[in-house]
Amino acid sequence: MLRLTETSGGKRPSLVTASAGNHGRALAYAAQSAGMPLTVYAPEQAPMTKLNAIRACGAELKLCATYDE
């Protein structure tokens, strides 16, 4: 993620991922630490504890019916 910042001409790139669990939470933590915006797409039926943890790290959370949506 730091290399993305270095190669983007000083602009902080936006990150996007799809996850309802540990991947989304870890990326949200890393993005927050690097000062990078992150959008996480997650299925609506994902555990609320996981979704809250992703939000707590400052990621924008977008809920979808399924990953295929």
C-alpha positions as CSV (number, residue, x, y, z in Angstrom):
1,M,0.0,0.0,0.0
2,L,2.9,2.3,0.7
3,R,4.3,1.6,-2.8
4,L,0.9,2.6,-4.3
5,T,1.2,5.9,-2.6
6,E,4.8,6.4,-3.7
7,T,3.9,5.6,-7.4
8,S,0.8,7.7,-7.6
9,G,2.4,11.1,-7.7
10,G,1.6,11.9,-4.1
11,K,-2.1,11.2,-4.4
12,R,-3.6,8.6,-2.1
13,P,-5.3,6.0,-4.3
14,S,-8.7,4.6,-3.2
15,L,-8.9,0.9,-2.5
16,V,-11.8,-1.4,-3.1
17,T,-12.4,-5.0,-1.9
18,A,-15.1,-7.5,-1.4
19,S,-15.1,-9.3,2.0
20,A,-17.3,-10.1,4.9
21,G,-14.6,-11.1,7.3
22,N,-11.0,-11.0,8.2
23,H,-9.7,-9.9,4.8
24,G,-11.9,-6.8,4.9
25,R,-11.1,-6.1,8.5
26,A,-7.3,-6.4,7.9
27,L,-7.4,-4.3,4.8
28,A,-9.5,-1.7,6.6
29,Y,-6.9,-1.5,9.4
30,A,-4.1,-1.2,6.9
31,A,-5.8,1.5,4.8
32,Q,-6.6,3.5,8.0
33,S,-3.0,3.2,9.1
34,A,-1.8,4.4,5.6
35,G,-4.4,7.2,5.5
36,M,-6.0,5.6,2.4
37,P,-9.8,5.5,1.7
38,L,-11.3,2.0,1.4
39,T,-14.6,0.7,0.2
40,V,-15.6,-2.8,1.2
41,Y,-18.5,-4.6,-0.4
42,A,-20.0,-7.3,1.8
43,P,-23.1,-9.5,1.7
44,E,-26.0,-8.4,3.8
45,Q,-26.0,-11.7,5.7
46,A,-22.5,-11.2,6.9
47,P,-22.0,-11.4,10.7
48,M,-22.7,-8.0,12.3
49,T,-19.6,-8.2,14.4
50,K,-17.4,-8.5,11.3
51,L,-19.2,-5.6,9.6
52,N,-18.9,-3.4,12.7
53,A,-15.2,-4.1,12.9
54,I,-14.7,-3.1,9.3
55,R,-16.6,0.1,9.9
56,A,-14.7,0.8,13.1
57,C,-11.5,1.1,11.0
58,G,-13.0,3.8,8.9
59,A,-13.9,1.9,5.8
60,E,-16.9,2.7,3.7
61,L,-19.1,-0.4,3.8
62,K,-21.5,-1.2,1.0
63,L,-23.9,-4.1,1.6
64,C,-25.1,-6.3,-1.3
65,A,-27.4,-9.2,-1.5
66,T,-24.6,-11.5,-2.6
67,Y,-21.0,-11.3,-3.9
68,D,-22.4,-11.8,-7.4
69,E,-24.4,-8.6,-7.2
